[in-house]
Amino acid sequence: MVLKGKPIQGQGKVQARSKGAAQARSRSPRIAAASGPLEGLRAMVVNMETRPDRRDRCKEMLAKELPWLEYEWFAATNGKTNTIPDDQVARTWNTKNNSNYGTYEDVFDKDQVLLHSTQEFTDPGVEYLFSPGERGCAHSHYRCWERAAASDGPILILEDDFQVCFEHPEHPEGPTSNGTSFSAHLELGMQESKRREIDVLYLGWSGWRDGNNKYGKPARGRKNPSVRKVEYVWTTVAYVMWPRGARRLLQRAKPMDQPVDNFMAWECHEGRLEGYILLGPADNEYTFTGGVARQTDFKNDTDIRKSDGGDQGHDPTCYLVSVQGKEN
């Protein structure tokens, strides 16, 4: 049964749904209901009210590709207009943790004066302001974790630019992902979750290649063909969150002091969050970006400017605390 959920308004508070909306959902047709490991799995699609185009695209894709999935729309926090408590998401963050896995370069101002060297990003780390989009995204996920922490089972969290139909750029001759492969691999992943303690299962991810184990050691023995434990991966486009994992993240987010994907990744690195990736149909030991979900237009269509530039190539000087201090 496809649930056409009503957006949840407010900052981390669930408002009561109207009687009319509940009746409308009860009349939704029952088609391709989930069974087995996917039975009972519900999703929240995080959508900015300013992006009805993404909502329309998601709605069409879900109806066509994932008709079994019960979902609701979750109104994202707008980092420019909504109030975000400082005790939930900080206003600044430091690159030191992320530099263990990400690549930073010297940053110069417009006159080619060195602002921060590559080494500074690692030690002592460079301070950035969260961009409004980063802070809004972090708070949106924080609110999703509050919902997940109070649930009686795992919740699928999807951002409104997620895509299940795509070709694999690293394996162009391999199989093309779609709703059928998404469902089949997710079913395998959820089945594996019953055999181990998983806090978060990333359905789309970047930074894994052969485990990307820079500090820990990969598990010995035969490697699982469906899920792998992770040390540090990026992106929050699509993931399954278990109540225990949500509670662990909320306990640590006092406040969240990294962009949300960095924050989750560091908790995995520290062993405080049991994180796993779901392998897609074309993924192997050499895959850096994989899974069964992608961002629709990773570089060109985003409401989130990466304060440190990121892979999108945004200006890495706009949100530098050191620059802000000089200007003020």
C-alpha distance (Angstrom), angle and dihedral (degrees) to the residues before:
residue distance angle dihedral
M1 . . .
V2 3.79 . .
L3 3.77 111.5 .
K4 3.76 114.9 -151.5
G5 3.76 93.3 -154.6
K6 3.77 124.8 -156.9
P7 3.86 113.2 -121.4
I8 3.77 114.4 -100.4
Q9 3.78 109.6 -124.9
G10 3.79 130.6 -157.3
Q11 3.79 134.8 42.0
G12 3.78 107.0 -56.7
K13 3.82 93.8 -35.5
V14 3.76 124.2 118.8
Q15 3.78 111.3 -137.6
A16 3.78 120.5 -151.1
R17 3.80 113.6 -98.6
S18 3.77 117.7 -123.4
K19 3.80 121.4 -104.6
G20 3.81 89.8 -118.9
A21 3.81 92.3 53.9
A22 3.81 91.0 49.5
Q23 3.81 90.6 50.8
A24 3.80 90.5 48.7
R25 3.80 90.5 54.4
S26 3.78 92.0 47.1
R27 3.80 88.5 58.1
S28 3.82 92.6 52.3
P29 3.82 111.2 121.5
R30 3.77 117.7 -102.9
I31 3.80 106.1 -124.6
A32 3.77 132.4 158.9
A33 3.81 94.0 -13.8
A34 3.79 115.3 -159.3
S35 3.78 118.6 -105.4
G36 3.78 138.6 176.1
P37 3.83 115.6 18.5
L38 3.83 91.6 -4.6
E39 3.78 95.5 53.0
G40 3.79 111.4 119.3
L41 3.82 94.3 11.6
R42 3.79 109.6 138.6
A43 3.78 129.9 -172.7
M44 3.77 138.4 -145.4
V45 3.80 115.7 -152.7
V46 3.80 108.9 -154.0
N47 3.80 107.8 -143.7
M48 3.78 133.7 172.8
E49 3.78 111.6 -131.0
T50 3.80 86.7 -136.0
R51 3.83 90.5 61.9
P52 3.81 106.8 64.5
D53 3.82 87.2 150.0
R54 3.79 90.2 66.3
R55 3.76 91.0 45.7
D56 3.79 91.2 53.1
R57 3.81 91.7 47.9
C58 3.81 92.1 49.1
K59 3.78 92.5 46.9
E60 3.80 91.8 53.0
M61 3.81 93.3 44.3
L62 3.80 94.5 48.0
A63 3.80 92.5 49.4
K64 3.80 91.5 49.9
E65 3.80 103.4 35.6
L66 3.82 106.1 24.9
P67 3.83 106.9 27.1
W68 3.81 90.5 153.6
L69 3.81 94.5 61.1
E70 3.79 118.7 103.4
Y71 3.79 108.3 -150.0
E72 3.78 145.4 161.7
W73 3.77 133.4 -155.9
F74 3.80 114.1 -108.9
A75 3.82 115.3 -158.7
A76 3.80 107.3 -127.7
T77 3.79 122.0 -135.4
N78 3.79 112.0 -104.0
G79 3.79 106.0 -136.9
K80 3.81 91.9 -156.5
T81 3.80 99.4 50.1
N82 3.82 110.2 18.5
T83 3.79 124.6 80.3
I84 3.81 111.4 -114.1
P85 3.83 116.7 -165.3
D86 3.80 112.3 -121.3
D87 3.80 89.8 -139.8
Q88 3.82 89.7 61.6
V89 3.81 102.0 41.2
A90 3.80 123.0 16.9
R91 3.78 123.0 -135.0
T92 3.81 96.2 -131.5
W93 3.78 136.7 35.3
N94 3.79 138.2 -167.9
T95 3.82 125.6 -128.5
K96 3.81 95.9 -144.6
N97 3.81 96.9 99.3
N98 3.78 96.2 41.5
S99 3.81 92.0 47.9
N100 3.80 88.6 70.0
Y101 3.81 87.4 73.2
G102 3.81 107.5 11.9
T103 3.79 125.8 72.2
Y104 3.79 119.1 -120.1
E105 3.78 128.6 -175.6
D106 3.79 135.5 -162.0
V107 3.80 110.9 -72.0
F108 3.79 120.7 -144.2
D109 3.79 132.7 -174.0
K110 3.81 123.7 -122.5
D111 3.81 90.0 -82.8
Q112 3.82 91.2 52.5
V113 3.79 92.8 -108.6
L114 3.81 110.4 150.3
L115 3.79 110.8 -109.9
H116 3.81 99.7 174.0
S117 3.79 131.0 -0.7
T118 3.79 124.4 -135.9
Q119 3.79 89.9 -106.9
E120 3.80 92.5 55.2
F121 3.80 91.1 61.5
T122 3.81 87.2 63.7
D123 3.79 101.4 35.5
P124 2.98 121.7 52.7
G125 3.82 87.7 -8.8
V126 3.78 128.3 -126.9
E127 3.79 120.9 -94.5
Y128 3.80 118.4 -129.3
L129 3.75 133.2 -179.7
F130 3.78 112.4 -125.1
S131 3.79 108.4 -109.5
P132 3.83 111.5 -121.7
G133 3.81 89.4 -108.4
E134 3.81 93.0 50.7
R135 3.78 91.8 48.9
G136 3.79 92.9 47.3
C137 3.80 91.1 47.9
A138 3.81 91.6 49.3
H139 3.80 91.5 50.2
S140 3.80 92.2 47.1
H141 3.79 90.1 56.7
Y142 3.80 91.2 43.2
R143 3.81 87.8 58.1
C144 3.80 90.6 46.9
W145 3.80 88.7 53.8
E146 3.79 89.5 53.6
R147 3.78 88.4 56.8
A148 3.80 92.5 45.0
A149 3.81 92.6 48.2
A150 3.79 90.4 56.9
S151 3.80 95.4 45.3
D152 3.78 126.6 98.4
G153 3.80 94.2 -131.9
P154 3.79 144.3 12.2
I155 3.82 121.1 -52.6
L156 3.80 126.7 -152.1
I157 3.81 110.3 -132.6
L158 3.81 115.5 -160.1
E159 3.80 129.7 -179.1
D160 3.79 116.3 -138.9
D161 3.81 94.1 -111.5
F162 3.81 95.5 56.1
Q163 3.78 117.6 127.3
V164 3.81 131.0 -165.5
C165 3.83 97.4 -174.6
F166 3.79 112.7 73.5
E167 3.79 145.6 116.9
H168 3.78 120.0 -112.6
P169 3.83 109.1 -111.0
E170 3.80 92.4 -160.9
H171 3.82 91.3 48.6
P172 3.84 105.5 31.4
E173 3.78 92.0 166.6
G174 3.79 93.1 50.4
P175 3.80 128.2 92.2
T176 3.81 120.7 -61.7
S177 3.78 115.4 -120.3
N178 3.80 120.5 -124.3
G179 3.79 140.7 151.5
T180 3.79 92.7 -71.8
S181 3.80 94.4 54.4
F182 3.82 90.7 41.0
S183 3.80 91.0 55.7
A184 3.79 95.0 42.9
H185 3.80 94.6 50.3
L186 3.79 93.3 42.1
E187 3.79 88.7 53.2
L188 3.80 89.6 54.3
G189 3.80 90.7 47.6
M190 3.79 93.5 50.3
Q191 3.78 89.9 47.6
E192 3.80 90.0 53.3
S193 3.81 90.1 48.8
K194 3.79 89.0 67.5
R195 3.81 89.8 60.9
R196 3.79 97.3 51.9
E197 3.79 140.9 27.3
I198 3.79 107.3 -94.2
D199 3.80 124.6 175.2
V200 3.79 98.5 178.6
L201 3.80 132.8 10.2
Y202 3.80 113.9 -160.8
L203 3.82 112.0 -145.3
G204 3.80 92.3 -176.6
W205 3.78 121.5 29.2
S206 3.78 147.9 158.0
G207 3.80 130.4 -153.8
W208 3.77 102.3 39.6
R209 3.83 106.4 114.1
D210 3.81 105.6 152.1
G211 3.78 90.1 -16.9
N212 3.81 94.9 -58.8
N213 3.80 86.9 -121.1
K214 3.77 104.6 177.1
Y215 3.80 96.9 154.5
G216 3.78 108.5 11.0
K217 3.78 127.9 55.3
P218 3.81 124.7 -113.2
A219 3.77 116.6 -110.3
R220 3.78 115.1 -91.0
G221 3.75 125.3 -123.5
R222 3.77 131.2 29.8
K223 3.79 114.0 -4.3
N224 3.77 119.1 -126.2
P225 3.83 112.5 -113.7
S226 3.82 93.9 -146.9
V227 3.81 110.8 37.7
R228 3.80 135.4 21.2
K229 3.78 131.4 -169.3
V230 3.79 113.0 -114.3
E231 3.76 135.4 -146.7
Y232 3.82 99.0 -166.7
V233 3.81 131.3 -11.2
W234 3.79 135.1 160.7
T235 3.83 137.0 -132.3
T236 3.78 132.1 55.0
V237 3.79 98.2 -151.5
A238 3.82 93.0 125.2
Y239 3.80 131.6 -1.6
V240 3.78 142.0 146.8
M241 3.81 113.5 -123.8
W242 3.80 123.6 -161.6
P243 3.83 120.7 -151.1
R244 3.80 93.1 -112.7
G245 3.81 91.6 52.6
A246 3.79 91.7 48.9
R247 3.78 91.6 50.9
R248 3.79 90.8 49.6
L249 3.80 92.3 51.7
L250 3.79 93.2 46.8
Q251 3.79 90.3 50.2
R252 3.81 90.1 54.0
A253 3.82 96.4 41.5
K254 3.79 96.9 84.0
P255 2.97 77.8 149.4
M256 3.81 118.9 -16.6
D257 3.80 100.8 -115.6
Q258 3.81 100.9 -173.1
P259 3.81 135.4 49.2
V260 3.80 103.5 -78.9
D261 3.82 98.7 -102.4
N262 3.82 91.2 47.0
F263 3.80 90.1 47.7
M264 3.81 93.8 51.9
A265 3.80 91.6 43.8
W266 3.80 92.5 52.5
E267 3.78 91.4 50.8
C268 3.83 87.4 54.7
H269 3.81 89.5 47.8
E270 3.80 90.6 52.3
G271 3.81 92.5 48.9
R272 3.79 93.1 -117.2
L273 3.82 93.2 112.8
E274 3.80 124.3 45.9
G275 3.80 100.2 -137.9
Y276 3.80 126.9 -177.9
I277 3.78 134.9 175.5
L278 3.78 125.2 -138.1
L279 3.79 112.3 -131.2
G280 3.78 117.4 -132.1
P281 3.82 127.0 -141.6
A282 3.83 94.0 -90.1
D283 3.81 99.9 35.3
N284 3.79 122.4 117.6
E285 3.80 139.7 156.2
Y286 3.81 91.3 -67.4
T287 3.81 97.0 52.0
F288 3.80 114.5 117.3
T289 3.83 98.7 174.9
G290 3.77 116.2 30.9
G291 3.76 150.7 116.9
V292 3.79 130.0 110.6
A293 3.81 97.6 -67.5
R294 3.79 135.2 58.4
Q295 3.78 138.3 -179.7
T296 3.79 109.8 -98.1
D297 3.82 95.6 -130.3
F298 3.78 107.8 3.5
K299 3.81 99.5 -177.7
N300 3.79 107.7 25.3
D301 3.81 108.1 37.0
T302 3.77 110.6 49.2
D303 3.80 136.2 128.1
I304 3.79 90.2 -162.0
R305 3.76 119.6 81.9
K306 3.80 111.7 -157.9
S307 3.78 106.5 -126.1
D308 3.83 92.3 -150.6
G309 3.81 93.8 43.1
G310 3.79 96.2 -105.8
D311 3.79 123.3 -167.7
Q312 3.81 89.2 -51.1
G313 3.80 89.1 72.5
H314 3.81 95.8 -124.2
D315 3.80 118.6 167.3
P316 3.84 105.8 -78.4
T317 3.82 93.0 -158.6
C318 3.83 102.7 58.0
Y319 3.79 96.5 81.4
L320 3.81 100.9 32.3
V321 3.80 109.2 133.5
S322 3.82 89.8 -146.3
V323 3.80 91.0 56.4
Q324 3.79 92.7 44.9
G325 3.79 88.8 52.9
K326 3.81 91.8 53.8
E327 3.79 92.9 47.4
N328 3.79 92.4 49.5
